[in-house]
């Protein structure tokens, strides 16, 4: 059920644009508010008048001849989902590079909600390496893709490139919007990646964390409508669409950024691999090589999660425990209790197939009164399960925070 949701329908210039009247009509049938934004070439296939006639609440075709001075900001504000159907190779390339040269592309940059695109083009254009690379970039940013389907194309060929059917697109929008209700209005701090503790101005101690688990968590929380601040150690990953991303290096920087936001937050997910030790006195400049051994003193770094747990009030705290050897579950449970957490996710880091830097993991979700194993799966699907578990376990608490 979409009811009372604001949906933005972006239309770019492919022949499948003729199906957009059906999309608008179906969305109106579900009581959605539908704001249409069209590119110039889309108007060659379907007119603004047609879309208004089937119920669109507004149709924007330009940034300049609109009632509003800033139509892209007004349209993007408070939208629950945006869908671009059809999405041509051209619009996909523009989105991948962040070009904003018309009302549609500018609106996309101002979005703060999930973006779904329904590609539609000739098979060769779809399979062109440039298009495929652009699709990969969009996927890595959390953009959802539906289709294209195999079938008869406008050029007469049979192949892959047909836009998905309007009803399938509507079903996908419903899926995205129904999930979005679950955490809307909730503010999460998610930490990701590893920290680096300087030894001198050149060297540091760090760890092999890639940041993938924390980034997946941020993506899944955003999909459910949460506001997310993602605080991450050095990583090449692209921040998911719609979150505040803060890049840090040391434990102290991470602690500062977390504490700055802690009071305003509803929940913290500490997926970062935070250094337990740091150098007592990092050296100015570069430590010179000498013949003998080099003795360095390490002192404990602040345990951020423990500090949060000690002053938790009604927040929800989730930690991760990277463990080796036997009794992984027991060790993680001890941390859950010591750090005063709601949930801890235990994972093995002495198995090369999973864990650090892999796209896969095998974890156990532990709360005070439950234990649930998730077999080897992608970090995205593990994040999905953690978020579901979290919503299930904390429904009552969430209502009160
Ligand atoms: O005690 P341990 O480091 O194994 O606990 C892991 C959990 O604690 C993780 O969620 C990690 O992000 C967090 N942590 C922290 N500050 C530290 C070390 C770990 O917040 N200095």
Boltz pocket constraint, residues with backbone or C-beta under 6 A from the ligand:
constraints:
  - pocket:
      binder: B
      contacts: [[A, 251], [A, 270], [A, 271], [A, 272], [A, 273], [A, 274], [A, 275], [A, 276], [A, 301], [A, 302], [A, 303], [A, 304], [A, 305], [A, 306], [A, 318], [A, 319], [A, 320], [A, 321], [A, 322], [A, 335]]
      max_distance: 6.0
